[in-house]
Each structure stands twice: as C-alpha cells, then as structure tokens.
Amino acid sequence: MKKLLVSTAIAFALLTGSAFAKQEVDAKRVVWELSDFPELAAKTDKVCASSAVMSPKLKTACQSKAFPKISKKGEWYNVGIGSELNTLIRNAQ
C-alpha cells in the first residue's frame, strides 16, 4: 500500500510539474484604427448625426470622437458603446 501511494505521488508530481512550466512567446498585435476602415467611419458618422435614441455615453463618444477599439473585421468590439454602435449601424442599413 505504501509503495502504491509513493508511486502515485511521484507520477502525479511528474505529470503536473510539466503542466506548470512557463513558456514565453513573442506575440505581435495589430491595433486597428478608424482610418483603416473608412466605411466604418462613414457609418459611425451617419449614426452619430442621426436622430436615433442613444445612451449618454454614446452621445459623449460621438461628440468627443472617443470610440472603443476596432476588431480586424472592421467592426467595433461588442463591449459597451461598441455593441450599441454596431447595432445602430446594422439598423441604419
């Protein structure tokens, strides 16, 4: 019984030890800007100028041109006012 516990503990230590090894990876991230997607800029300006019902945060963003991040698909990230902008852009078409 003691040998079984010891061998199980050793096997567990060997298996989990490699799982916690830290790997360093160099990753490059592309930051998309509104100027990279002129059609998104035009649609966003159209929504901001429209009489659509907007949240106070979106109204402030439209006035200051401080919008959220853009995904590589050319849409706003679906977080906060980005999801509201995407919805209003889809509905305006």
N, C-alpha and C positions, 0 to 999 in steps of 0.2 A: 504494500500500500504506500509505503514511504517512497519507494522508487517511482511509483506512478505519479505521485504528487510532484516530486522533484523534476521528472522528465516533462510533465505538463507545464510546470513553471518555466523551465528552460525553453521549451517550444514556444510558449506564449511570449516570452521576452524576445526571442529571435524574430518572431513574426511581427510583433508590434514595434520593435525597435526600428525596423526599416520603414515603417509607415510614417514615423515622425521625423524622418530625415528632411532637412530643409534644402530646398532647391532654389537657386537664384536664376531667374530668367530675365533677360533683357526684352522689354516689350516696347514697341513704338505705338503711340496712339495718335490718331489724326483728329484734330479739333476742327470741326466744320463750322463755318461762319455763314452768316446770312448772305454775304456777297457771293458765296459759292453756289447758291440756289436762287437765281433771280426770279424764277416763277413763284417760289415760296415768299419772297419779299413782296412781290406784287399782290399775291393773295392775302398776305398779312396786312398790307396797307389798305386793301379793299375792306377787310373785316374791321380794321380799326376805324375807318371812315364811315362805316355803315351805322345804321340805327339799331343794330342788334342789341339785345339785352346782354350786358357784360358785367362780370364781377368787378368790384372796386379795384382789385389787384390787377386785373387785365386792363382796366382803364388807365391805371397808373403806368403800366408797362407800355401801353400804346403811346402815351404822352412822352415818356422818357426814352422810348425805344430800347428798353432793357428787357429783352426777351430771354427765355430759357435756352438750354442747349439744343442743338440740332442733331438728329440722327443721320447716319450715312444714307438713309433712304430719302432724305430731303424733307423730313417732317420734324415737327417739334417733338421732343421727348414727352411721352404721355404721363407727365407728372405736373400737378398743379395747374398753372395757367397754360402750360403746353397742351394738355389734354383739352382744355376749353378752346384754345386756338384751333387745334386740329378739327374739333367738332364743328366749330363755326365755319371753317374753311370748307369742309365737306358739305355742309348745309347750304353754303352760298353758291355752290356749283349748279 
